[in-house]
Amino acid sequence: MKNSSLFFFIFFLGFSFVATAQFFEKNYVYGNVGFSGGNYYGADVGINDIYNQKYIVHLGIYSLFAEAIETPSDYSAGRGIFGGGDSNITDKYNIPHLTAGYVRKFNENSNFRWILQGGLGLQFSEYATNFQDYENTGGFGGFNLGTSPSHTYDFEKDVSLAIIINPRVEYTLSHVYGFAVSPLLIINNKKTFYGISIINIIGKIRERKNKPKEEE
């Protein structure tokens, strides 16, 4: 019994090693981290799998901030002897997403490749709402000692579906590091985001190139 268990254990290890080696022969698996800006600002992180240098699957999350959608046009943070409050109220969005697409190199020997991809995400929103006029007579004779914003407001949360379109141009500086530029479009029933991301890519991003042999 012990010998049988040992045999199956060794067989499992060998099979796992071969399967892993075969997987990485045809797959480039790497992470990405970057910053993004447009009608928002934020960051994104993710993991990518390019199969057979042709197809890609990307799993990631965007963490974005934008000026509150419902901010009244006459909103003011107010002024006082201790200064003003926040002039801009910020809505927050976390968007985990899954995209897939097609990979193509500029040419056979190029370190550039373009990726056309899109998919779906879940948008977790925390946004300012229920703005109400705020009246404050101040501390002494109508003079406010601190800040007196023109409105009060609440924060609410919701979850909704988002459509993600995030093509990318990657430059593979080496076989383990590179960078990318990615236009971004996120369509949602609450807000449409558009902008561009600057991204670092780290992992197995291409095969190692052999150095040319020196002539004797």
GIJO-V295907 format. One record per backbone hydrogen bond with DSSP energy under -1.0 kcal/mol. CO is the residue of the C=O (numbers start at 1). NH is the residue of the N-H. E is the energy in kcal/mol with one decimal. If there is no record, write none. Layout:
co & nh & e
CO & NH & E
CO & NH & E
//
This chain:
co & nh & e
1 & 5 & -2.5
2 & 6 & -2.5
3 & 7 & -2.4
4 & 8 & -2.5
5 & 9 & -2.1
6 & 10 & -2.5
7 & 11 & -2.8
8 & 12 & -2.4
9 & 13 & -2.3
10 & 14 & -2.6
11 & 15 & -2.8
12 & 16 & -2.6
13 & 17 & -2.4
14 & 18 & -2.5
15 & 19 & -2.8
16 & 20 & -2.5
17 & 21 & -2.5
18 & 22 & -2.7
19 & 23 & -2.3
20 & 24 & -2.3
26 & 52 & -3.6
28 & 50 & -2.6
29 & 204 & -2.0
30 & 48 & -3.1
31 & 202 & -2.4
32 & 46 & -2.0
33 & 200 & -2.9
34 & 44 & -2.0
35 & 198 & -2.7
36 & 42 & -2.0
37 & 196 & -2.4
40 & 38 & -2.5
41 & 65 & -2.5
42 & 36 & -2.5
43 & 63 & -2.8
44 & 34 & -2.2
45 & 61 & -2.5
46 & 32 & -2.4
47 & 59 & -2.5
48 & 30 & -1.9
49 & 57 & -1.8
50 & 28 & -2.5
51 & 54 & -2.2
51 & 55 & -2.0
54 & 103 & -3.5
55 & 51 & -3.0
56 & 101 & -2.1
57 & 49 & -2.2
58 & 99 & -2.6
59 & 47 & -2.7
60 & 97 & -2.8
61 & 45 & -1.8
62 & 95 & -3.0
63 & 43 & -2.0
64 & 93 & -2.7
65 & 41 & -2.0
66 & 91 & -3.3
68 & 71 & -1.1
72 & 75 & -1.7
76 & 150 & -3.1
80 & 83 & -1.9
89 & 68 & -3.3
91 & 66 & -2.0
92 & 126 & -2.6
93 & 64 & -3.1
94 & 124 & -3.1
95 & 62 & -1.6
96 & 122 & -2.2
97 & 60 & -2.1
98 & 120 & -1.7
99 & 58 & -2.9
100 & 118 & -1.9
101 & 56 & -1.9
102 & 116 & -2.3
104 & 114 & -2.9
107 & 110 & -1.3
111 & 172 & -2.7
112 & 106 & -1.7
113 & 170 & -2.9
114 & 104 & -2.3
115 & 168 & -2.6
116 & 102 & -2.2
117 & 166 & -1.2
118 & 100 & -2.1
119 & 164 & -2.7
120 & 98 & -2.6
121 & 162 & -2.6
123 & 160 & -1.7
124 & 94 & -2.3
125 & 158 & -1.7
126 & 92 & -2.8
127 & 156 & -2.5
129 & 154 & -2.9
132 & 152 & -2.6
140 & 143 & -1.6
143 & 139 & -2.7
143 & 140 & -1.7
150 & 134 & -2.9
152 & 132 & -2.4
154 & 129 & -3.0
156 & 127 & -2.4
158 & 125 & -2.7
160 & 123 & -3.5
162 & 121 & -2.3
163 & 187 & -2.4
164 & 119 & -2.6
165 & 185 & -2.0
168 & 115 & -3.3
169 & 181 & -2.1
170 & 113 & -2.0
171 & 173 & -1.2
171 & 179 & -1.8
175 & 205 & -2.1
175 & 206 & -1.1
176 & 203 & -2.2
177 & 174 & -2.5
178 & 201 & -2.3
179 & 171 & -3.1
180 & 199 & -2.6
181 & 169 & -2.5
182 & 197 & -2.5
184 & 195 & -1.9
185 & 165 & -2.6
186 & 193 & -2.4
187 & 163 & -2.5
193 & 186 & -2.2
194 & 39 & -1.7
195 & 184 & -2.5
196 & 37 & -2.1
197 & 182 & -2.4
198 & 35 & -1.9
199 & 180 & -2.4
200 & 33 & -2.0
201 & 178 & -2.0
202 & 31 & -3.2
203 & 205 & -1.1
//
